[in-house]
Amino acid sequence: MTNTGYNLAFEQATEERAEIRVKIEQLLARGEMLDKLLECLAPFISVPKPGEETAPAAEEHAAVAVHEGEHHENHEHQEQHHG
């Protein structure tokens, strides 16, 4: 009785593991480069504190609220005409 199937599975798993390790190393190197980039860019931007909204985000929320209000009013108006 031979273990050819097991040997083949072991070989494939070993190769896949090596490929994964190479990819991990590539991602770690990429992460380090991004960390350096962020450090360089940090002095040029203002990062909102947690809980604070930037002006565009606040404007977007207001626009969504207005749109939702219009949708609600239109729906009520349609119900009045159908009822």
Secondary structure, DSSP 8 states (H G I E B T S, - for coil): ---HHHHHHHHHHHHHHHHHHHHHHHHHHHHHHHHHHHHHHGGGS----TT---HHHHHHHHHHHHHHHHHHHHHHHHHHHH-
